[in-house]
Amino acid sequence: TTTTAATTTTTSTTVEFPPPLTKVERLQRAAKFWSSAIPIVLSYYSKDAELRVKEAFTGIQLTQSEEETIWNEQHEAGARKLADTITSLKGFYVKTAQIIASRQDLFPPEYTEALSNFTDNVDPLPVELLKAVVAQDLLVRGEVFEDIFAEFDEVPLGAASVAQVHRAVLTEKYGNREVAVKIQRPSIESKLMGDIANLKQLAKTFRDSDALPLDYYTVFAELEKQLADEFNFLAEAVAMDRIYETVTKDENGLPCESPIVLPRPVQGLVSRRVLVMDYLEGVPLSRAAEEMARKGISPDSPEAQLFGRKLLRSLTDVFGRCILETGFFHADPHPGNIFVLDDGRIGLIDFGQVKQIGGRARETLSKVMLALDERESDVNPADLEKIGNLALELGVELADDAPAEGPAAVAMWLFDGSVETLPGGYDKGELSPNSPVKALKSFPQDLVLVGRSSILIKGLSNRLQIPWSLSKEWAPTARR
């Protein structure tokens, strides 16, 4: 990393900002995506037509199992092509992949699995351009850049489609401390929102096709809602403070130790496009395994197991308290946003996506946790009926041919990773054709975002081979 003393040469008058995209340029970007996506779409039409013609000429009707095998192969091929397309386009389109991967209720497992490992990384912008944004937004009359920053690293900590983050050190006037500076890419809001508007328009063309595995219109509509929140760093700073307040006070409103380290915004150094906050020294969870290997720590060692339990405990506590106590929580937890700090503590960053769920949904979620925690067994009909009714009250809808135990199985799958066998004959593996996820007809958006945290924690417990029940851990909070 190149660290330099801040200089006064970068100002908004000496740097030319990129202009917003023209309508033609926006259409060209959309065309680039669809030129790759349309062949995938057409392959479904042709496969559907091929099967119908074969059936008409031979009079032989495929069994359900044979038909499922053919479509699973089609999904695998389509998912590979879409993953390759997004790999080549990068940037904004990675967010499309992340949404498809998170909506296991809407899309075939072949797609959600193939697109599950994308991270939003793009080539960084020149540091002079980013410094000019900071100067425009933060400098008061008579100030120069070095009045705020004693040091400013030229190489970013990370560069994503909306913003890029640099490490810096504030001057004595502003607190003389190490910070992370999140800076929005110039003209990016109109560029990305224009992209989405064009993609939504094109996606409407294919929306009513039964042959397609993906409702692209739903993906882009959801992405539009998510991105709209990510462009306002003032709102992100407020969200950071709200969540900090929740996890640093106990049930009586008295100060308590937070289960996780959260960065705080630096007062007076936040604008719509620039957010200066605490710098967390550590590595993202996505790189923790290689960091442990570098230090010679075996994944099977007692030290690794102890860390695994600490990680699960920290994430469980922070998400349980936020979701069940206030209903306001971090809605984009993934291994790139969770940090293993140098002192062994766990950190959570990037509050651009947060969610507020209503009091009724929060109350019903609490009842689900208690019903799961207090059940006599995994097969007791009265328990299953109670859990299932609460799941339906949350807005879960299952396919018409789903067994009566289906809603209870979904609740257990989401919130109790320690269960040995799911009711209704379902499999625990989310990619299994017999997963309860396959039986879902619709899943409320609020629960999708709650499910992101539960699925993340469940996935970590599986990887660490530590049985973990969120319902058991969240039940004490639910009772309060």
N, C-alpha and C positions, 0 to 999 in steps of 0.2 A: 504494500500500500504506500502510495506517495503522499506524504504529509507536507503541507507548505504553510508558511505563515500567510495569513490572509492579506491580500493586496487590494489597493484601491482602483486598479485598472479596469475591473469588471463593473460596468454600470449599464443601466438600461439604454443609455444613449450610444454606447459603442458596440452593442451586440444586436444583430438582426434576428428578430423572432420569426419562426416559421409561420407563414400565413395559414389561416384555416383552409381546409381542402375545398376545392370547387366541387360543384355538383357532378361534373364529369369524372373527377378524380375519385369521388366517393363511389360512383357507379363502377369504376374500374376495379376498385378494391373488392366490392361485392361480387363482381363478375369472376374475379380470381378464385374466390371461395367456391362459387357455384359451378365453375367450370370443372372443378374436381368433385363436388358433391353430387351434381346432376347424374353423372354416370353411375354412382352408387344408387341413387334413387331409381334410375331407369332399370338397373339390374333386378330390382324387386318386381317391377312391372313385368319384365320379360320372364322371370322365374314363375310368377303367378300365371302368366299366359301359357307358358310351357306346360305347367301341371294341368291346366284346364284342357288344353288341346290333347294331351296324352290320355287323359281320362275319357274325353269324348270319343277318341278313335279306338281305344282299347276296351272301353267299358269297364275297366278295372279301377276301383276306387281305393285310394291309399288308406291304410289304417292310420289311426291317430298317431301312433308311435312312429310310423314311417314318415308321415308328414312333418312331425316335430323334428326328426333327424335332418330332413332336407332343409327346413327353415333355420335350424341351428347352424348348419354349415353356411347358409346364405348370410346369417347374422355375423358369423366369424369373419367371412370374407369382407363384408361391408364395413365391419368395425376396424379391420386392419387397414383398409383403404382410407377411412376417415382419420384414423390415427396418423397415417403417413402424411395426409393433407395438412393436418393441424401442425405436425412436426415441421413441415416446410414453411408454413405461413407464420407460425409463432405468435407472440404478442397477444393482441386482443382475442384471437381465435382460441387461445389456450383456455380462456374463461368459458368458452362454449364447451370445451371438453370437460372442464371441472363441473359444470352444471349437469351435463349428461351423466357423469360418473356419480354425482350425488343423488340423482333421482332414480333410485332402483325400483321405485314404485311405477315409473313410467316406461322405462326402457329395458330391453333384453339384457340379461347378464353379460352376454358377449360384448356389448357396447360399454356397459358400465365398468367392466374389468379392463378392457383394452384402453380406456381413456382415464384410468384412475391414477396414473403416475405422472400426469403433466403438472409442471410448475410454471408459474407465470414469470419467465425470464426473457428479457429482450436486450438488444445491444444498448449500452448506455449512451446518453447524450453528452456532448462536450461540456465540461465543467463550467466553462465561461457562460454558457447559456443558462445553466441552472443557477449560477451565482447572480445573474441578471434578474432572474425571477425573484430571488431572495431580496435583492436590492430594491426592486419595485415594491415588494409587499411589506417589508419590515423596516427599512430605513426611515427614520424621521428626518425632518428638515435639518440640514447641516451635518448629518451623520454620513460616514463612509463605512464600507464593508468591514474593515478591521476594527471599527468601534464595537462591533458585536462579536466577531470571531477572531480569537488569537491564532487558532489553527483551523484549517479546513482541508480534509483529505480529498485529493483529486480523484482517486479511484473509489467508486461507490461501493457501499456494503452490498447493495442489491439494486437491480434495475428491472422494474416491471412495466406493464403496459400503461398504467396510469401515472406512476410516480417512481422516483429514484431516491435512495437514501444514502447520505454521506455522514461519516463520523466527523465531529468537529469539537473544538474546545472554546468555550465562551470566554470573553475578556472579564477582567475583575469587575467591571461596571455591571455585567450581567450575571455574575455569580461564580466565574472562574471554575467551571466544571465541564466534564466531558459530556457531550450530547450526541444524539442522532438527529439529523435534519432531513425530514421527508419533504421533497419538492415535486410538485405536480409538473408533468411535461407540458410545455407551452402549447396552447391550441388543442389539447388532447380531448377536452370535453366535447366540443362540436364535432371533432373527427370521429370519435367512437360512437356518439349518439347518432351521427349521420350514418355510420356503418350499420348500426342496428336497425334503424328505420328502413334502410334499403333491403336488408336481409329479411326483415319481417314481411315486407311487401312481397318479395319473391317466394317466401315460405308459404304464404297463403295459397299459392297455386296448388301445392301438393297436400294441403291440410286434410282433405276429406278422403284420401286414399287408404283403403283397408290394407293394401299390400305393404305399406311402409312401416318399419319398426320404430322410427323416430318421428315425433311431431316437432319439426324444427321450429314452427311458430311458437310453441310453448317454451322451447329453450330460449329463443331470442327475446320473448316477452319477459321471461324471468330475469334474463341477463340485463335487460333494460332497467328493470326495477332495482336490481342490485347495484348497477353502475351509477345510477342517479345519486345514490347515497355516498358513493366513494369519492365524488369530486369535491365534497365540502369538508375541508380539514378542521374547520371550526366545530362542526358537528362531531367529528371524530375525537377532538380534544374533550368535548363535553362528555362523550361516551366513556372515555378513559377515566375521567373523574367519577362518573356515576358508578362504574363497576368497582373502582377503588374504594369508594365509600361503602359499598355493599360488603366487600370481603374483609374490610378492616374494622368492622363493628360486629359485636355478637348479637344474639337475639334480644338482648336488653338495651341495645344501642350503645354499649360501652366499648371502648377501644380493644381490639384483639389483634393477634398476629395473623397476617394474611397467609393463606396456604400457598400462595404463588406470588412471584415478583411481577409487578405491573409498572411499566414506565409512566411517569407523570409528565404532562405538558409543561413547558416553561412559560409562566405567565408573562404576557406582553410580547411573546415571540411566536404567535400563532395567527395565521390568516387563512383565507379560504384555500390558498394554494401552497402554503408553507406551514409545516408543523415541526417545531423544535421541542424535543423531549429527552428524557433520561436515556443514556446509552447503557444497554445491557451487554456485559462482557461474557461471551460464551459462544456456543455453536447451536445451530438449529437441530431439532430432534432428528431430522432427515439425515444429518451427518454424524449423529451420536455414535452409531455402531463403528464407523471407521475411526472415530476419535478414540473410542475405547480400545480398538485393536492397536492403534498407534501407541497407546499407553501400556499395552501388554495385558489388558484386562480381558479375561475369557468371558463369553456370554453366559457360561454355566457357573461361573464363580459366585461365591456368597456375596461378594461386593456388587456384582451385576444384579443379582436377585434383590438385594436390599434397595439398590437404586430403582429397579423396576417397580417395587411396591411403593416407594416414595413418589414416583412419577404418577402412578395410578391414583394414589391417595390425594395428591395435589390437584390433579385435574378433576377428580370426582368431587372434591370439596368445593372448588371454585364454581364449577358448572351447576352443581346441585343447589348451592346457595343462591346463585344468580337466577336460575330458572324457577325455582320453587318459592323463593322469598320475595323477589321483586318482579320477576318475569322479564327482566332486561338483561340480555346476555350477549356474549361474543358469538356471532353467527357463522364464523368462517374458521373453525379450528382445524388445522392440518399440520403435519410435521414440520413445515417451513415456518409456521407462526409460533411454535412452541420451542423455547430455548432451554438448553442445559447450560446453566451458568458456571463460570469457573470455580465458584465456591460450592458447587454441588446443588444449589437451589434450582427450582424450575421457574422459567419466565414465560410470559405470554405477551405477544406483540400484535400490532396491526388491528386496530379497532374500526376499520373502515366499514365493515359489515357487522351491524348489531341488530338485534330484534327485540321488540317489546311485545309480549303476549298478554292477552287480557286476563283479568282476575278469574273469570269462570274457567278458562282453559287451564290456568295454573292450579286451581282448586281440583279440577278433574284429574290432572296429572298427579297431584298429591294423593288422591284417592286410589289411583292405579298403583302407585308405589306401595301404599299400605296394604292393598288387596294382595299384591304379589308377595309382600313380606310376611303377611299373616296367613297365607294359604296353608291348609293342612298337608296337601301333597300336589303333585303335578297332574294328577288324574281325578281329583275329587270334583264331581259334577257341579256341586254348588259353588265351589271356588272358581271353576272355569267360567260358569255363567256370570258370576259377579265381575270377574276381570274382563270378560268379553263385552259385557254391557257398558262398562266404563270406557273400553277402547272404542266402541261404537259411538259413545257420547263425545269422544274427542274428534269424531269425524272420519274415522277409518271406514272405508267401504270395501267389501270383498266381492269376488266374482260370485255369480249366482250359484255355481256348483260347489262352492267352498263348504267344507264340513262345519258343523255348528261350533266346533272348538276353534275355528279359524281366527276370530278376533282375539281370543285369549292367547293363541300361539304367536300372533304378531306382537302383542304386548310383552310376552316372555322373551321373544327373540330380540326385541329392542332393549329391554331393561333388565334382563337377568341372564348374564353370560355364564352363570354357574349351573344352569339347568341341564340335566343329562339328556332328557328326551322331551321333545315338544309334543303337545297334544295334537290330535287330529292326524297323526301319521306324518307330520312335517319333519324335514331335515333341518339341523341347526346351521349348516353351511349356506351362506347367503348366495353363493353361485350355483347351488344345487338346483336342478329343475324342480325339485320338490320343496324348495324354500317357501316359507309363508309369504315372502315378498312377491313371488310369482302369482299368488292368489289375490293380490291387491288390485282393486279396481280404481280407487282414488285414495289420496293421502293428503290431508290438509297441509297447506304451506307452512303454517306455524309448527306443525309436528315434524315436517321435513327438516327444519332448521334445528329443532331440539334433537332430532335423530342424528344429525351430523356429529354432535358431541357424544351421544351414546354409542354410535357406531365406531367413532374414533377410539373411545376408551375400551370398548369391547374388542376391537382389532388389536390394540396394544396388549390387552390381557391374554389374548390367544397367542400372540407372537412371543410374549414373555412366559407363556405357559403358567400363568397365575390365575386360578379360578376367581372371577370377580362378579359380584352381583350389584348392579347400580341400585336396584330397588331396595336391597338390604342396606346399602350405604346411605341412600337418600331418605329412607323411612324416618329417621329421627327428625330431619328437617321438615318432612311432610306432616309430622304429628304436631308441630308447633303452631 
